[in-house]
Amino acid sequence: MRVIVIGGVAGGMSAATRLRRLDEAAEIVVLEQGDYVSYANCGLPYYVGGEIADRAELLLHTPESLAARFRLDVRTRHEVLALDLDERRVEVVDHRSDSLVELDYDVLILAVGATAHPIDADGVPVHTLRTVDDVDAISALLAGDAGKTALVVGGGYIGLEATENLVRRGVATTLVHRGAHVLGTLDPELAVLVEDELRANGVELRTSTEIRSVADGEVLLSDGLTVRPDLIVNASGAAPNTSLARAAGLRLGANGGIAVDEANRTSDPRVYAVGDGVEKLGPDGAETLVAMAGLANRHGRTAADVIAGREEGNSPALGTAIVRVFGLSAASVGWSERRLRRAGRAFRVVHTHPTSHAGYFPGAERMALKLLIDPADDAILGAQAVGGAGVDKRIDVLAVAMAGGITASRLARLELAYAPQYGQAKDPINQLGYVADNLRTGTTTTVQWHELGALQRDGATVVDVRSDAEREAGAIPGALGIPLDEIRERLEELPDAPVIVYCQVGQRGHTAARLLMQHGVDARNLDGGYRTWSAGSAAAVAAPETMEAR
């Protein structure tokens, strides 16, 4: 059996090496258009920033090492021009000799990835940050004199990584993002925390902005600003590389990627496809595009297993992701509130602001957590986290809970490792479960930060149950101040109207709401407290369309 793999790196090399481990007799040919077939593309930005000092650390395997260990026939600088599905043949140009070659196959694996959206820039070098050649070119441009400047286009994961590492290298960096907020996987009240971190580290951040024109090295942005960068990093997004598949007649999915089944078979049962160019099935069973190295590796393994005769299939793609932005980590899994609204799905929201470990132990760092829940069956629909230490641990637990079907309320019952330097006796995950269970059982009712203004206009009274010192540092306009410990003695100060109570993060507010409800007051708690309201309000001021979209 001859298996041809088109494309290397995560998906292609995972498929090729796994297949060799399962089948020593197969002939496995890997065709890679570039010079490098196996490298750590997720580490590329950190080489630009100097955090990874040795370029060789990025290069995982060479054609020679892959031949020695796995007996793979790896051919770099081989570009596939066309697929003949009827004859099971690929047409290839060998750029080393400029010769055309035709190769027959029994099974074909497409791992062709995605192609960056182009940026035309007269007089300014433009590079993506996707390949070893990219980082070599960027490093050469930034070498030498200090005072270099860069424009990063796109505030997604790669754009944020590029921005951080350019700043760490001493490059004055402007980040432009066409959306209202960076990191489209986050909702605005969490995204604004990332934006604050960018600005605090000297980044010129311009959201709702894109390049209007470039001429003679000068870039005009849509907000009127002009800049003359030494470099443009194109992180504006990518589209599935489907030219080969489309020309060959393979079926494409709803989002423009190559359509595959749960075993990564295309519409031709002898052709498989993996990686960023492929449609994945989301948790709701709908096709989606998720460009993640972990998924590419796992799906490459799935394809190899099926080719080797094993019964295997992919789990739904939850889109679990994390990025470091200077001193913060931002992570998400599953649906965002924005996507749920767009899909017309019902949902429930929980915001909490725990610390990474016990507050009395030195070094505890605050995080913001958001949990999205199906009100019908208490299923976890998605989660987001932004903060310091411990964000990675919590998002991974939530991703496992989603995959395992653990409901939001059952998070309260999880037994998680505890010592004061690692977590809390009531872990942040458990705390999410407590709040979710209170909502499920009707023990408490909450309102969201973006609902508060309308409720006030309709006559609801907002009560701040924090201390006088906390209120002086910042409070919701129009709120009545009654500290939690005084509320029993001051019930007569409350009007005969619905009451919304709030504290700093929601916990004291919950206690106040429970107390008032038992005294016959129509009381609800502001979810996530003043921290969530202030972040959300700042996001809405910066981008009014955030509220209009609701």
VEXDREN-2710 file (C-alpha; in Angstrom, 1 decimal):
% VEXDREN-2710
k/r/px/py/pz
1/MET/0.0/0.0/0.0
2/ARG/1.3/3.4/-1.0
3/VAL/0.1/6.3/1.2
4/ILE/0.9/9.8/0.0
5/VAL/0.6/12.6/2.6
6/ILE/0.4/16.1/1.2
7/GLY/1.7/18.6/3.8
8/GLY/3.8/18.1/6.9
9/VAL/3.9/19.8/10.3
10/ALA/1.2/18.9/12.8
11/GLY/-1.5/17.0/10.9
12/GLY/0.5/15.5/8.1
13/MET/3.4/14.3/10.3
14/SER/1.1/13.0/13.0
15/ALA/-0.7/10.9/10.4
16/ALA/2.5/9.6/8.8
17/THR/4.3/8.7/12.0
18/ARG/1.3/7.0/13.5
19/LEU/0.7/5.0/10.4
20/ARG/4.2/3.8/10.4
21/ARG/3.9/2.6/14.0
22/LEU/0.8/0.6/13.0
23/ASP/2.0/-0.6/9.6
24/GLU/5.7/-1.3/9.0
25/ALA/5.0/-2.5/5.4
26/ALA/3.2/0.5/4.0
27/GLU/5.1/2.8/1.6
28/ILE/4.6/6.3/3.1
29/VAL/5.5/9.4/1.0
30/VAL/5.3/12.9/2.4
31/LEU/5.2/15.8/0.0
32/GLU/6.0/19.2/1.5
33/GLN/6.0/22.4/-0.5
34/GLY/8.5/24.2/1.7
35/ASP/11.9/23.5/3.1
36/TYR/10.8/22.4/6.6
37/VAL/8.5/19.4/7.2
38/SER/8.4/19.2/11.0
39/TYR/8.8/22.3/13.2
40/ALA/7.2/23.8/16.3
41/ASN/5.0/26.5/14.6
42/CYS/3.4/27.5/17.9
43/GLY/6.8/28.4/19.2
44/LEU/7.7/30.7/16.3
45/PRO/6.6/34.0/17.9
46/TYR/8.7/33.3/21.0
47/TYR/11.8/32.9/18.9
48/VAL/11.1/36.4/17.4
49/GLY/10.8/37.7/21.0
50/GLY/14.0/36.0/22.2
51/GLU/12.3/33.8/24.8
52/ILE/13.3/30.8/22.7
53/ALA/17.0/31.6/21.9
54/ASP/18.1/28.7/19.8
55/ARG/16.4/28.5/16.4
56/ALA/17.4/24.8/16.2
57/GLU/14.9/24.1/19.1
58/LEU/12.1/24.8/16.7
59/LEU/13.1/22.2/14.2
60/LEU/11.8/18.9/15.4
61/HIS/12.7/16.6/12.6
62/THR/14.4/16.6/9.2
63/PRO/13.7/14.4/6.2
64/GLU/16.8/12.4/7.1
65/SER/15.8/11.9/10.7
66/LEU/12.3/10.9/9.7
67/ALA/13.7/8.4/7.2
68/ALA/16.0/6.9/9.8
69/ARG/13.4/6.5/12.5
70/PHE/10.2/6.0/10.6
71/ARG/11.3/5.0/7.1
72/LEU/9.3/7.8/5.7
73/ASP/10.1/9.1/2.2
74/VAL/9.9/12.8/2.9
75/ARG/10.3/15.1/-0.1
76/THR/10.6/18.8/0.6
77/ARG/10.1/21.5/-2.1
78/HIS/7.6/19.3/-3.8
79/GLU/4.5/21.1/-4.7
80/VAL/1.4/19.2/-5.7
81/LEU/-0.3/20.7/-8.7
82/ALA/-3.3/18.5/-9.2
83/LEU/-5.1/15.4/-8.0
84/ASP/-6.6/12.8/-10.3
85/LEU/-9.1/10.9/-8.1
86/ASP/-10.2/8.5/-10.8
87/GLU/-6.6/7.3/-11.5
88/ARG/-5.5/7.8/-7.9
89/ARG/-2.6/9.9/-9.0
90/VAL/-1.0/13.2/-8.0
91/GLU/0.9/15.6/-10.3
92/VAL/3.9/17.1/-8.5
93/VAL/6.6/19.7/-9.4
94/ASP/10.0/19.1/-7.8
95/HIS/11.3/22.6/-7.3
96/ARG/14.8/21.3/-6.7
97/SER/15.0/20.2/-10.3
98/ASP/12.0/22.0/-11.8
99/SER/10.7/18.7/-13.1
100/LEU/7.2/17.3/-13.2
101/VAL/6.5/14.0/-11.5
102/GLU/3.4/11.8/-11.3
103/LEU/2.9/9.5/-8.3
104/ASP/0.2/6.9/-7.9
105/TYR/-1.4/6.3/-4.5
106/ASP/-3.6/3.8/-2.8
107/VAL/-4.6/6.2/0.0
108/LEU/-4.1/10.0/0.0
109/ILE/-4.0/12.3/3.1
110/LEU/-4.4/16.0/2.6
111/ALA/-2.8/18.2/5.3
112/VAL/-2.6/21.4/3.3
113/GLY/-3.5/23.8/6.1
114/ALA/-4.8/27.3/5.6
115/THR/-3.7/30.4/3.6
116/ALA/-3.4/33.8/5.1
117/HIS/-5.6/36.6/3.8
118/PRO/-3.3/38.8/1.7
119/ILE/-2.3/42.4/2.5
120/ASP/-1.0/44.6/-0.3
121/ALA/1.5/47.1/1.1
122/ASP/3.5/49.3/-1.2
123/GLY/6.9/50.0/0.4
124/VAL/6.4/48.0/3.6
125/PRO/7.5/44.4/4.0
126/VAL/4.6/42.1/5.0
127/HIS/5.0/38.7/6.7
128/THR/2.8/36.2/8.3
129/LEU/4.0/34.3/11.4
130/ARG/3.3/30.8/10.3
131/THR/6.6/29.2/9.0
132/VAL/10.3/29.1/9.8
133/ASP/10.9/31.2/6.7
134/ASP/8.6/33.9/8.2
135/VAL/10.6/34.2/11.5
136/ASP/13.9/34.2/9.6
137/ALA/12.6/37.1/7.5
138/ILE/11.2/39.0/10.5
139/SER/14.3/38.5/12.5
140/ALA/16.5/39.8/9.7
141/LEU/14.3/42.9/9.3
142/LEU/14.5/43.7/13.0
143/ALA/18.2/43.1/13.4
144/GLY/20.6/46.0/13.9
145/ASP/19.6/49.4/15.0
146/ALA/17.1/50.0/17.8
147/GLY/14.0/52.1/17.3
148/LYS/12.2/49.7/14.9
149/THR/8.4/49.9/14.6
150/ALA/5.9/47.3/13.6
151/LEU/2.2/47.2/12.7
152/VAL/0.4/43.9/13.6
153/VAL/-2.9/43.4/11.8
154/GLY/-5.4/41.1/13.6
155/GLY/-6.1/40.7/17.3
156/GLY/-6.5/36.9/17.4
157/TYR/-4.2/34.4/19.0
158/ILE/-1.3/34.8/16.5
159/GLY/-1.7/38.6/16.4
160/LEU/-1.5/38.8/20.2
161/GLU/1.5/36.5/20.4
162/ALA/3.3/38.5/17.7
163/THR/2.5/41.8/19.5
164/GLU/3.8/40.6/22.9
165/ASN/7.0/39.3/21.4
166/LEU/7.7/42.3/19.2
167/VAL/7.3/44.5/22.3
168/ARG/9.6/42.2/24.3
169/ARG/12.2/42.6/21.6
170/GLY/12.0/46.4/22.0
171/VAL/9.9/47.1/18.9
172/ALA/7.3/49.9/19.1
173/THR/4.1/48.1/18.1
174/THR/0.7/49.2/16.9
175/LEU/-2.0/46.5/16.9
176/VAL/-5.1/47.1/14.7
177/HIS/-8.1/44.8/14.9
178/ARG/-11.2/45.2/12.7
179/GLY/-13.5/43.9/15.4
180/ALA/-14.8/45.8/18.4
181/HIS/-12.6/43.8/20.8
182/VAL/-9.6/41.5/20.5
183/LEU/-9.9/37.7/20.8
184/GLY/-13.2/36.9/19.2
185/THR/-13.5/33.8/21.4
186/LEU/-14.0/36.0/24.5
187/ASP/-17.0/38.1/25.3
188/PRO/-16.4/41.8/25.8
189/GLU/-16.3/42.0/29.6
190/LEU/-13.4/39.5/29.5
191/ALA/-11.8/40.8/26.3
192/VAL/-11.4/44.3/27.8
193/LEU/-9.1/42.8/30.5
194/VAL/-6.8/41.7/27.7
195/GLU/-6.9/45.1/26.0
196/ASP/-6.0/46.8/29.3
197/GLU/-3.0/44.5/29.6
198/LEU/-1.9/45.4/26.0
199/ARG/-2.1/49.1/26.7
200/ALA/-0.4/48.8/30.1
201/ASN/2.6/47.2/28.2
202/GLY/2.9/50.1/25.7
203/VAL/1.0/48.6/22.8
204/GLU/-0.9/51.2/20.6
205/LEU/-4.2/49.3/20.3
206/ARG/-6.7/50.4/17.8
207/THR/-9.9/48.3/17.6
208/SER/-12.7/48.7/15.1
209/THR/-9.9/49.7/12.7
210/GLU/-8.3/48.3/9.6
211/ILE/-5.8/49.3/6.9
212/ARG/-7.4/51.8/4.5
213/SER/-4.4/52.1/2.1
214/VAL/-0.6/51.8/1.9
215/ALA/1.5/54.0/-0.4
216/ASP/5.3/54.7/-0.4
217/GLY/5.7/53.0/3.0
218/GLU/2.9/55.0/4.7
219/VAL/-0.1/53.2/6.1
220/LEU/-3.4/55.0/6.5
221/LEU/-5.8/53.3/8.9
222/SER/-9.5/53.6/8.8
223/ASP/-9.6/55.7/12.0
224/GLY/-7.4/58.4/10.3
225/LEU/-4.1/57.5/11.9
226/THR/-1.0/57.2/9.6
227/VAL/2.0/55.1/10.5
228/ARG/5.3/54.3/8.8
229/PRO/6.2/50.8/10.2
230/ASP/9.4/48.9/9.4
231/LEU/7.3/45.7/9.3
232/ILE/3.7/44.6/9.0
233/VAL/2.8/41.3/10.6
234/ASN/-0.2/39.9/8.9
235/ALA/-2.3/38.0/11.5
236/SER/-5.6/39.1/9.9
237/GLY/-6.8/35.5/9.6
238/ALA/-6.6/32.6/7.1
239/ALA/-8.8/30.7/4.8
240/PRO/-8.8/26.9/4.3
241/ASN/-6.4/25.9/1.5
242/THR/-8.9/24.1/-0.6
243/SER/-7.7/24.7/-4.2
244/LEU/-6.5/21.1/-4.7
245/ALA/-9.6/19.6/-3.2
246/ARG/-12.0/21.9/-5.1
247/ALA/-10.3/21.3/-8.4
248/ALA/-10.5/17.6/-7.9
249/GLY/-14.2/17.7/-7.0
250/LEU/-14.0/16.9/-3.3
251/ARG/-16.9/18.2/-1.3
252/LEU/-16.5/21.3/0.7
253/GLY/-18.3/22.2/3.9
254/ALA/-20.6/25.0/4.9
255/ASN/-17.6/27.2/6.0
256/GLY/-15.4/26.7/3.0
257/GLY/-13.2/23.9/4.4
258/ILE/-12.8/20.4/3.2
259/ALA/-15.8/18.3/4.3
260/VAL/-14.9/15.1/6.2
261/ASP/-16.7/12.5/8.2
262/GLU/-15.8/11.6/11.8
263/ALA/-12.9/9.4/10.5
264/ASN/-11.5/12.3/8.4
265/ARG/-12.6/10.7/5.1
266/THR/-13.5/13.1/2.4
267/SER/-16.2/12.6/-0.2
268/ASP/-13.7/10.2/-1.9
269/PRO/-13.3/7.2/0.5
270/ARG/-9.6/6.9/-0.5
271/VAL/-8.8/10.4/0.4
272/TYR/-8.5/11.7/4.0
273/ALA/-8.0/15.3/5.1
274/VAL/-6.7/16.7/8.4
275/GLY/-5.6/20.1/9.9
276/ASP/-6.6/23.7/9.5
277/GLY/-8.1/23.3/6.1
278/VAL/-10.8/20.8/7.3
279/GLU/-14.3/21.3/8.7
280/LYS/-14.7/20.0/12.2
281/LEU/-17.9/19.0/13.9
282/GLY/-18.7/21.2/16.9
283/PRO/-20.4/20.2/20.1
284/ASP/-23.8/20.8/18.5
285/GLY/-23.0/18.6/15.5
286/ALA/-22.7/21.5/13.1
287/GLU/-19.6/22.0/10.9
288/THR/-17.1/24.6/12.0
289/LEU/-13.5/25.7/11.4
290/VAL/-11.2/25.3/14.3
291/ALA/-7.5/25.9/13.6
292/MET/-5.6/24.3/16.5
293/ALA/-2.4/22.3/16.6
294/GLY/-3.8/19.8/19.1
295/LEU/-6.8/19.0/16.9
296/ALA/-4.6/18.6/13.8
297/ASN/-2.4/16.1/15.7
298/ARG/-5.3/14.1/17.0
299/HIS/-7.1/14.0/13.7
300/GLY/-3.9/13.0/11.9
301/ARG/-3.8/10.1/14.3
302/THR/-7.4/9.2/13.7
303/ALA/-6.9/9.1/10.0
304/ALA/-3.9/6.8/10.4
305/ASP/-5.8/4.5/12.7
306/VAL/-8.7/4.1/10.2
307/ILE/-6.3/3.6/7.3
308/ALA/-4.6/0.8/9.3
309/GLY/-8.0/-0.9/9.8
310/ARG/-9.0/0.3/13.2
311/GLU/-12.4/1.7/14.0
312/GLU/-11.9/5.2/15.2
313/GLY/-13.6/8.6/15.1
314/ASN/-13.2/12.1/16.2
315/SER/-14.8/13.7/19.3
316/PRO/-16.6/17.0/18.8
317/ALA/-14.2/20.0/18.5
318/LEU/-14.7/22.2/21.6
319/GLY/-12.1/24.8/20.5
320/THR/-10.2/24.8/23.8
321/ALA/-7.5/27.5/23.5
322/ILE/-5.2/29.6/25.6
323/VAL/-2.9/32.5/24.9
324/ARG/-0.4/34.5/27.1
325/VAL/-0.6/38.3/26.8
326/PHE/2.3/39.7/28.9
327/GLY/1.2/39.0/32.5
328/LEU/-2.2/37.6/31.7
329/SER/-3.5/34.3/30.3
330/ALA/-6.7/34.3/28.3
331/ALA/-8.5/31.0/27.6
332/SER/-11.8/29.7/26.3
333/VAL/-13.7/26.5/25.4
334/GLY/-17.0/25.9/23.7
335/TRP/-19.6/28.6/22.9
336/SER/-19.3/32.3/23.7
337/GLU/-22.3/34.3/24.8
338/ARG/-22.1/36.2/21.5
339/ARG/-22.3/32.9/19.5
340/LEU/-25.2/31.6/21.5
341/ARG/-27.1/34.8/21.0
342/ARG/-26.4/34.7/17.3
343/ALA/-27.7/31.1/17.2
344/GLY/-30.8/31.9/19.1
345/ARG/-30.0/29.4/21.9
346/ALA/-31.2/29.9/25.5
347/PHE/-28.4/30.1/28.1
348/ARG/-27.6/31.0/31.6
349/VAL/-24.4/32.9/32.7
350/VAL/-22.2/32.7/35.8
351/HIS/-19.3/35.2/36.5
352/THR/-16.8/34.7/39.3
353/HIS/-13.6/36.3/40.3
354/PRO/-11.6/33.9/42.4
355/THR/-7.9/33.8/43.2
356/SER/-5.5/31.2/41.8
357/HIS/-4.9/29.8/45.2
358/ALA/-5.7/30.5/48.8
359/GLY/-5.7/34.3/49.3
360/TYR/-3.7/34.1/52.6
361/PHE/-0.8/32.3/50.8
362/PRO/1.6/34.7/49.1
363/GLY/1.4/35.1/45.3
364/ALA/-2.3/34.5/44.8
365/GLU/-3.5/36.1/41.5
366/ARG/-7.0/37.1/40.6
367/MET/-8.9/35.6/37.6
368/ALA/-12.2/36.3/35.9
369/LEU/-14.2/33.2/35.0
370/LYS/-17.4/33.0/32.9
371/LEU/-19.5/29.9/32.5
372/LEU/-22.3/29.4/30.0
373/ILE/-25.0/26.9/30.8
374/ASP/-28.0/25.3/29.1
375/PRO/-30.9/26.2/31.3
376/ALA/-32.9/23.1/30.1
377/ASP/-30.4/20.4/31.2
378/ASP/-27.7/22.2/33.1
379/ALA/-25.1/21.2/30.5
380/ILE/-21.9/23.3/30.2
381/LEU/-22.0/25.1/26.8
382/GLY/-18.8/27.1/27.2
383/ALA/-16.4/28.8/29.5
384/GLN/-13.9/31.7/29.5
385/ALA/-11.0/32.7/31.8
386/VAL/-8.7/35.7/32.0
387/GLY/-6.1/36.2/34.7
388/GLY/-2.8/35.2/36.1
389/ALA/-1.7/31.9/37.5
390/GLY/-4.2/29.0/37.4
391/VAL/-6.2/30.0/34.3
392/ASP/-4.8/27.0/32.3
393/LYS/-5.7/24.5/35.0
394/ARG/-9.3/25.7/35.3
395/ILE/-10.0/25.9/31.5
396/ASP/-8.7/22.4/31.1
397/VAL/-10.9/21.0/33.9
398/LEU/-13.9/22.7/32.3
399/ALA/-13.0/21.3/28.9
400/VAL/-12.8/17.8/30.4
401/ALA/-16.1/18.3/32.2
402/MET/-17.7/19.3/28.8
403/ALA/-16.3/16.3/27.1
404/GLY/-17.4/14.0/29.9
405/GLY/-20.9/15.4/30.1
406/ILE/-20.5/16.7/33.7
407/THR/-23.2/19.3/34.3
408/ALA/-22.5/22.8/35.6
409/SER/-24.0/22.0/39.1
410/ARG/-21.9/18.9/39.4
411/LEU/-18.8/21.0/39.2
412/ALA/-19.5/21.7/42.9
413/ARG/-19.0/18.0/43.7
414/LEU/-15.6/17.6/41.9
415/GLU/-12.8/16.5/44.2
416/LEU/-9.8/18.6/43.1
417/ALA/-6.3/18.7/44.6
418/TYR/-5.9/21.3/47.3
419/ALA/-3.0/22.8/49.2
420/PRO/-2.9/26.6/49.8
421/GLN/-0.1/27.2/47.3
422/TYR/-2.0/25.4/44.5
423/GLY/-5.7/26.1/45.0
424/GLN/-8.5/26.7/47.4
425/ALA/-10.5/24.4/49.7
426/LYS/-13.4/25.6/47.5
427/ASP/-11.6/25.6/44.2
428/PRO/-12.7/28.1/41.6
429/ILE/-14.2/25.2/39.6
430/ASN/-16.3/24.2/42.7
431/GLN/-17.3/27.9/43.1
432/LEU/-18.7/27.9/39.6
433/GLY/-20.7/24.8/40.5
434/TYR/-22.1/26.3/43.6
435/VAL/-23.4/29.4/41.7
436/ALA/-24.7/27.2/38.9
437/ASP/-26.6/25.0/41.4
438/ASN/-28.1/28.0/43.1
439/LEU/-29.4/29.2/39.8
440/ARG/-30.7/25.7/38.8
441/THR/-32.6/25.2/42.0
442/GLY/-33.9/28.8/42.2
443/THR/-32.0/29.5/45.5
444/THR/-31.0/32.8/43.9
445/THR/-31.7/34.8/40.8
446/THR/-29.1/37.0/39.1
447/VAL/-29.0/39.8/36.5
448/GLN/-26.2/40.4/34.1
449/TRP/-24.1/43.5/33.8
450/HIS/-25.6/44.6/30.5
451/GLU/-29.2/44.2/31.9
452/LEU/-28.7/46.6/34.8
453/GLY/-29.3/49.9/33.1
454/ALA/-32.7/48.9/31.7
455/LEU/-33.8/47.4/35.1
456/GLN/-32.9/50.7/36.8
457/ARG/-34.9/52.6/34.2
458/ASP/-37.8/50.3/34.9
459/GLY/-37.8/51.2/38.6
460/ALA/-35.4/48.7/40.2
461/THR/-33.3/49.9/43.2
462/VAL/-29.6/49.0/43.1
463/VAL/-28.1/48.4/46.6
464/ASP/-24.3/48.3/47.1
465/VAL/-23.6/46.0/50.1
466/ARG/-19.9/46.7/50.2
467/SER/-18.0/48.7/52.7
468/ASP/-17.8/52.5/52.6
469/ALA/-14.2/52.3/51.5
470/GLU/-15.0/50.1/48.6
471/ARG/-17.8/52.4/47.4
472/GLU/-15.5/55.4/47.6
473/ALA/-13.1/53.6/45.2
474/GLY/-15.8/53.2/42.6
475/ALA/-19.5/52.4/42.6
476/ILE/-22.5/52.0/40.2
477/PRO/-24.2/55.4/39.7
478/GLY/-27.5/55.7/41.6
479/ALA/-26.8/52.8/43.9
480/LEU/-28.0/52.9/47.6
481/GLY/-25.2/52.0/50.0
482/ILE/-26.0/49.6/52.8
483/PRO/-23.2/47.4/54.0
484/LEU/-24.1/43.7/54.2
485/ASP/-23.6/43.6/58.0
486/GLU/-26.1/46.4/58.5
487/ILE/-28.8/45.3/56.1
488/ARG/-31.1/43.6/58.6
489/GLU/-31.3/46.7/60.7
490/ARG/-31.9/49.0/57.7
491/LEU/-34.6/47.1/55.8
492/GLU/-36.9/50.1/56.2
493/GLU/-34.7/52.1/53.9
494/LEU/-35.5/49.8/51.0
495/PRO/-38.4/51.0/48.7
496/ASP/-41.3/48.8/47.8
497/ALA/-39.8/47.8/44.5
498/PRO/-37.5/45.2/43.0
499/VAL/-34.0/45.3/44.5
500/ILE/-30.7/44.4/42.8
501/VAL/-27.8/43.9/45.2
502/TYR/-24.2/43.8/44.4
503/CYS/-20.8/43.5/46.0
504/GLN/-17.3/43.3/44.5
505/VAL/-17.4/39.9/42.9
506/GLY/-20.9/38.5/43.8
507/GLN/-20.4/36.4/46.9
508/ARG/-21.6/39.0/49.5
509/GLY/-24.3/40.0/47.0
510/HIS/-25.6/36.4/47.1
511/THR/-25.7/36.5/50.9
512/ALA/-27.6/39.8/50.8
513/ALA/-30.1/38.5/48.2
514/ARG/-30.9/35.4/50.3
515/LEU/-31.3/37.5/53.4
516/LEU/-33.7/40.0/51.7
517/MET/-35.7/37.3/49.9
518/GLN/-36.5/35.7/53.3
519/HIS/-37.7/39.1/54.5
520/GLY/-40.1/39.3/51.6
521/VAL/-38.0/41.5/49.3
522/ASP/-37.9/40.9/45.6
523/ALA/-34.1/40.7/45.5
524/ARG/-31.7/39.6/42.8
525/ASN/-27.9/39.5/42.8
526/LEU/-25.7/41.2/40.1
527/ASP/-23.8/38.3/38.7
528/GLY/-20.0/38.8/39.1
529/GLY/-20.5/42.0/41.1
530/TYR/-18.9/45.3/40.5
531/ARG/-15.8/43.8/38.8
532/THR/-17.9/42.3/36.0
533/TRP/-20.1/45.4/35.7
534/SER/-17.1/47.8/35.5
535/ALA/-15.3/45.6/32.9
536/GLY/-18.5/45.3/30.8
537/SER/-19.3/48.9/31.1
538/ALA/-15.8/49.8/30.0
539/ALA/-16.1/47.5/27.0
540/ALA/-19.4/49.1/26.0
541/VAL/-18.0/52.6/26.2
542/ALA/-15.0/51.6/24.1
543/ALA/-17.2/49.9/21.5
544/PRO/-20.9/50.9/21.7
545/GLU/-21.7/48.2/19.1
546/THR/-21.0/45.7/21.9
547/MET/-24.3/46.7/23.4
548/GLU/-26.2/47.3/20.2
549/ALA/-25.4/43.7/19.2
550/ARG/-27.3/42.5/22.2
END
